[in-house]
Amino acid sequence: GRQFLDEVASLAPLEMTDSAVIGMDGISLYFRLRHSSQERGFVAWSPDAHHAPRHHALVLALFRLATELAREANSIAFLEGIHGYLDAGLPVKVFEESPRRVRLFGGLSSLSSEALDSLFAATPPETPLL
């Protein structure tokens, strides 16, 4: 929780305004933030690290926190469903249990091949993998 709060505070979200980026296929995100007596609302369309770095960092911080805390199946499915729109990395969850379990979700393309190869290469061949 502290890491999340520090990360969000460093982005100064109460100073953020609407992102100027818009497109055809993506996700619109509406924010309403309140701290003490200050309140701010703004919109970001599929923020990415290149065009809207602060918006993207805020979305990723919220997304990571929600992903860590979600336990209910519908919430997990929703988060996995928006993962690809958020430029949140490889759509994979690794469960460090015995046997080690890897869950792939969302969409993968040839652009993900190196990251996927690295993920599986990190598991020694003799280690059971599900």
C-alpha positions in Angstrom: 0.0 0.0 0.0 2.8 2.4 0.9 4.6 1.8 -2.4 1.4 2.5 -4.3 0.7 5.7 -2.4 4.3 6.9 -2.9 4.1 6.1 -6.6 0.9 8.0 -7.1 2.0 11.0 -5.0 5.1 11.3 -7.2 2.9 11.7 -10.3 1.0 14.7 -8.7 -2.4 13.5 -10.1 -4.3 16.5 -8.8 -2.3 18.5 -11.3 -3.2 16.3 -14.3 -5.6 17.4 -17.0 -7.3 15.6 -19.9 -4.9 13.7 -22.2 -4.9 15.1 -25.7 -4.5 11.6 -27.3 -7.5 10.0 -28.9 -7.9 7.1 -31.4 -10.2 4.5 -33.0 -9.6 1.4 -30.9 -8.8 1.7 -27.2 -10.3 2.5 -23.9 -11.4 5.8 -22.3 -10.5 6.2 -18.7 -12.3 8.7 -16.5 -10.7 9.8 -13.3 -12.1 11.6 -10.3 -9.5 12.2 -7.5 -10.1 13.9 -4.2 -7.5 14.8 -1.5 -8.6 16.9 1.5 -10.6 19.8 -0.1 -9.0 19.4 -3.6 -10.8 17.5 -6.3 -9.8 16.9 -9.9 -11.4 15.1 -12.8 -9.8 14.2 -16.1 -10.0 11.8 -19.0 -7.3 9.7 -20.7 -7.7 7.6 -23.8 -5.6 4.4 -23.8 -2.6 6.2 -22.2 0.8 4.9 -23.2 4.3 5.6 -21.9 5.2 7.6 -25.0 2.2 9.9 -25.5 0.9 10.3 -22.0 3.6 9.1 -19.5 2.0 10.4 -16.3 -1.4 9.2 -17.2 0.0 5.8 -18.1 2.0 5.5 -14.9 -1.1 6.4 -12.9 -3.2 3.8 -14.7 -0.5 1.1 -14.3 -0.2 1.8 -10.6 -3.9 1.5 -10.1 -4.0 -1.6 -12.4 -1.2 -3.3 -10.5 -2.8 -2.6 -7.1 -6.2 -4.0 -8.4 -4.5 -7.0 -9.9 -2.7 -7.8 -6.6 -5.9 -7.5 -4.5 -8.6 -9.0 -6.8 -9.8 -12.4 -5.7 -13.3 -12.6 -7.2 -13.5 -14.3 -10.6 -15.4 -11.6 -12.4 -13.0 -8.9 -11.1 -10.0 -10.9 -12.3 -11.6 -11.5 -15.7 -12.3 -7.8 -16.1 -8.8 -6.8 -15.2 -7.4 -9.4 -17.6 -9.8 -8.1 -20.3 -8.4 -4.5 -20.1 -4.8 -5.6 -19.7 -4.0 -5.3 -23.4 -5.4 -1.7 -23.6 -3.1 -0.5 -20.9 0.3 -1.5 -22.3 0.8 -3.4 -19.1 3.3 -5.9 -20.4 3.1 -9.6 -21.2 -0.4 -11.1 -20.4 0.9 -13.7 -18.1 0.6 -14.6 -14.5 3.2 -16.8 -12.8 2.2 -18.7 -9.7 5.3 -19.8 -7.6 3.9 -23.0 -6.3 4.6 -26.7 -6.9 4.4 -27.3 -9.8 5.1 -23.8 -11.0 2.0 -22.6 -12.8 1.9 -20.1 -15.7 -1.4 -18.7 -16.9 -1.6 -17.0 -20.3 -4.5 -14.7 -20.9 -5.6 -12.0 -23.4 -3.8 -11.7 -26.7 -0.3 -12.6 -27.7 1.4 -11.7 -31.0 4.8 -12.1 -32.5 5.7 -8.9 -30.8 5.5 -10.8 -27.5 7.7 -13.7 -28.6 11.0 -12.6 -27.0 9.4 -11.8 -23.7 7.6 -15.1 -23.7 10.7 -17.0 -24.6 12.5 -15.3 -21.7 9.7 -16.2 -19.3 10.0 -19.9 -20.2 13.8 -19.9 -20.4 13.9 -18.7 -16.8 12.4 -22.1 -15.7 15.0 -24.9 -15.7 14.0 -27.8 -17.9 13.8 -30.2 -15.0 11.3 -28.0 -13.1 7.7 -29.1 -13.4 5.6 -26.6 -15.2 1.8 -26.4 -15.6 
